[in-house]
């Protein structure tokens, strides 16, 4: 009977303790989120939204230019904040609450481990410019003469060599050749190529001189400085049909140079050494 009586007391004590947990409780965990025990299954439920401020900052802010990234990061940065960079795809990522540096003076203490949440981030997915996307999307893609003419006309300001009037004349000549057949191509002494086309077999041949190489001046990233990049002109003629395309020369090096410029600007204006890589 004594053992049975003590058992009933134990049950009552357990139920009393459970009832005491029914009200809001302050969490002993580092995140400090208050919670309640709800009856269904006695699972925990946080009540952070009843307070004026969250227990800690979290989330990812995504920005569209370097200046905005710099302003936001500088506003929120702490001694432990770090910045990471990756090129493929181009991205700058600031982790405001990154892990803390190891402190030998606290060896043996949990604080020496430097663990932090890594949950508060600011991201700048460095967007490619419209010009860069236009020219790289057509790189090494064979086109007919009309498609090439449209590309030249639509993007004439991007071409710095040959000059605009020369390239416009080439585009107009290609448009005029839409009903003809290309019969030959001959390389000239200056490196350009003469394409000869005829509207019929008895007609006099018409010539279009196309340079062997053009030079572009375009921004790599949105609102960025322009960079020069050369493109070789390639072609083939088969059964009277001309296919022509360009090959950008080492575009990856131009991309790297433009990204390094963004990198240097952010490093200088945040006073933080950027790490090459991504945090997990």
C-alpha positions in Angstrom: 0.0 0.0 0.0 2.9 2.4 0.8 4.5 1.8 -2.6 1.1 2.3 -4.3 0.5 5.5 -2.4 3.9 6.8 -3.4 3.2 5.9 -7.0 0.0 8.0 -7.0 2.0 10.9 -5.5 4.6 10.6 -8.3 1.9 10.6 -10.9 0.3 13.7 -9.4 3.7 15.4 -9.2 4.3 14.7 -12.9 0.9 16.0 -13.9 1.5 19.1 -11.8 4.8 19.7 -13.5 3.2 19.2 -16.9 0.5 21.7 -16.1 3.1 24.2 -15.0 4.6 24.0 -18.5 1.3 25.0 -20.1 2.1 28.7 -19.9 4.7 30.6 -21.9 8.2 29.5 -21.0 11.5 31.3 -21.6 13.9 29.0 -23.5 17.2 28.1 -21.9 18.6 27.6 -25.3 20.9 30.2 -27.0 18.3 31.3 -29.4 16.1 32.5 -26.5 12.8 31.8 -28.2 9.9 31.5 -25.7 7.6 28.5 -26.1 4.5 26.7 -24.8 3.7 23.0 -24.6 0.4 22.5 -26.5 -1.8 19.6 -25.6 -1.8 17.7 -28.9 1.2 15.4 -28.5 2.8 17.9 -26.1 5.0 19.4 -28.8 6.8 22.7 -28.3 5.5 25.8 -30.1 7.6 29.1 -30.2 6.0 32.4 -29.5 8.6 34.7 -31.0 6.1 36.8 -32.9 4.5 38.1 -29.6 7.7 40.1 -28.9 8.6 43.5 -30.3 11.9 42.1 -31.7 13.1 38.7 -32.8 15.6 36.9 -30.5 18.3 37.2 -33.2 18.6 38.5 -36.8 18.2 35.9 -39.6 17.4 35.8 -43.3 19.0 36.7 -46.6 18.9 40.1 -48.1 19.4 40.1 -51.9 20.7 43.2 -53.6 21.2 44.3 -57.2 24.4 46.3 -57.2 27.8 46.6 -55.4 26.9 50.0 -53.8 23.8 48.6 -52.1 25.7 45.5 -50.9 28.4 47.7 -49.4 26.0 50.0 -47.7 23.9 47.2 -46.2 26.9 45.1 -45.1 28.7 48.0 -43.5 25.4 48.8 -41.6 25.2 45.3 -40.2 28.7 44.0 -40.0 30.3 42.7 -36.8 33.9 41.6 -36.0 33.0 38.0 -37.0 31.3 39.0 -40.3 32.9 37.6 -43.5 32.4 38.0 -47.2 32.7 35.2 -49.8 33.0 35.3 -53.6 32.4 32.8 -56.4 32.6 33.4 -60.1 30.5 30.6 -61.6 27.9 32.0 -61.2 29.2 35.4 -60.2 28.1 36.0 -56.6 29.2 38.0 -53.5 27.9 36.7 -50.2 28.2 38.4 -46.8 27.6 36.3 -43.7 26.9 38.7 -40.9 26.8 36.1 -38.0 29.7 34.0 -39.3 31.7 31.7 -36.9 33.8 33.6 -34.4 37.6 33.3 -34.4 39.2 30.7 -32.1 40.3 32.2 -28.8 43.2 30.4 -27.0 42.4 32.3 -23.8 39.1 30.4 -23.7 40.6 27.0 -24.4 38.4 24.3 -22.9 35.4 26.7 -22.8 32.6 26.2 -25.4 33.1 29.9 -26.4 36.5 29.0 -27.7 34.9 26.9 -30.4 33.6 30.0 -32.0 30.3 28.5 -33.3 27.8 30.9 -34.6 24.4 30.7 -36.4 25.5 31.7 -39.9 21.8 32.5 -40.6 22.0 36.3 -41.3 23.2 36.9 -44.8 23.4 39.6 -47.5 23.8 38.4 -51.1 24.7 40.2 -54.3 24.2 37.8 -57.3 26.2 39.9 -59.7 23.9 40.2 -62.7 25.3 40.1 -66.2 24.6 43.1 -68.4 22.1 42.8 -71.3 24.9 43.5 -73.8 27.0 40.6 -72.3 24.1 38.2 -72.4 23.3 39.2 -76.0 26.8 38.7 -77.4 27.7 35.6 -75.4 24.4 33.9 -76.2 25.2 34.1 -80.0 28.9 33.2 -79.6 29.9 30.4 -82.1 26.3 30.1 -83.3 26.0 29.9 -87.1 23.6 32.5 -88.5 22.1 33.4 -91.9 23.0 36.8 -93.4 19.7 38.3 -92.3 20.1 37.3 -88.7 23.6 38.6 -88.6 22.4 41.9 -90.2 19.8 42.3 -87.5 22.3 41.6 -84.8 24.6 44.3 -86.1 21.9 46.8 -86.5 20.4 46.2 -83.1 23.7 46.4 -81.3 25.7 48.8 -83.5 26.8 51.0 -80.5 28.6 47.9 -79.0 31.0 47.6 -82.0 34.0 49.9 -81.9 36.0 48.5 -84.8 35.3 48.7 -87.7 33.4 52.0 -87.1 29.6 52.2 -87.0 29.1 53.4 -90.5 31.2 50.6 -92.0 29.3 48.0 -89.9 25.9 49.5 -90.9 26.8 49.3 -94.5 27.7 45.6 -94.1 24.4 45.0 -92.4 22.5 46.7 -95.2 24.4 44.8 -97.9 23.6 41.5 -96.2 19.9 42.4 -96.1 20.0 43.1 -99.8 21.4 39.7 -100.5 18.4 37.8 -99.0 17.1 36.7 -102.4 20.5 35.8 -103.8 22.9 32.8 -103.8 26.4 33.1 -102.5 28.8 31.7 -105.0 32.3 32.4 -103.5 34.4 34.0 -100.8 37.9 35.4 -101.2 40.2 36.7 -98.5 41.7 40.1 -99.3 45.1 41.5 -98.4 43.8 43.5 -95.4 42.4 40.3 -93.9 38.8 40.9 -94.7 36.7 38.5 -96.9 34.7 39.4 -100.0 31.5 37.4 -100.2 30.1 37.2 -103.8 26.4 36.7 -104.3 24.1 36.7 -107.4 20.4 37.0 -107.8 20.5 34.5 -110.7 23.2 32.7 -112.6 23.5 35.3 -115.3 23.6 38.3 -113.0 26.8 40.2 -112.2 28.2 39.2 -108.9 27.6 41.6 -105.9 30.3 41.8 -103.3 30.2 42.3 -99.5 33.5 42.9 -97.7 33.4 41.5 -94.1 36.3 42.1 -91.7 38.0 39.0 -90.3 37.7 40.4 -86.8 35.5 42.9 -84.9 36.0 44.6 -81.5 33.3 45.1 -79.0 33.1 47.5 -76.0 30.5 46.3 -73.6 29.8 46.1 -69.8 30.1 42.6 -68.4 27.8 43.3 -65.4 24.8 45.6 -64.9 25.8 49.2 -64.5 29.5 48.2 -64.8 32.3 49.7 -66.8 32.7 48.6 -70.5 35.4 46.1 -71.4 36.9 45.5 -74.8 36.6 42.0 -76.3 37.6 40.9 -79.8 35.6 38.4 -82.0 36.8 36.5 -85.0 34.5 36.2 -88.0 34.0 32.7 -89.4 31.9 31.4 -92.3 31.0 28.6 -94.6 29.2 28.5 -98.0 27.3 25.4 -99.1 24.8 25.2 -102.0 24.6 29.0 -102.3 23.7 29.4 -98.6 26.0 31.5 -96.4 26.4 30.6 -92.7 28.4 33.1 -90.7 29.3 33.5 -87.0 31.7 35.0 -84.6 33.9 33.5 -81.9 34.6 35.7 -78.9 38.3 35.6 -78.0 38.9 34.5 -74.4 35.7 35.9 -72.9 36.4 34.1 -69.6 39.4 36.4 -69.0 37.2 39.5 -69.6 34.6 38.1 -67.2 37.3 37.5 -64.6 38.7 41.0 -64.9 35.3 42.6 -64.5 34.5 40.4 -61.5 37.9 41.3 -59.9 37.0 45.0 -60.3 33.7 44.4 -58.3 35.7 42.3 -55.8 38.3 45.1 -55.3 35.6 47.8 -54.8 33.8 45.8 -52.1 37.0 44.9 -50.3 38.1 48.5 -50.2 34.8 50.0 -49.1 33.9 47.3 -46.5 37.5 46.9 -45.1 37.0 43.1 -45.3 39.2 40.6 -47.0 37.0 38.6 -49.4 37.4 34.8 -49.3 37.1 32.8 -52.6 34.5 30.1 -52.0 31.1 29.6 -50.5 30.1 28.8 -46.9 28.0 25.6 -46.4 
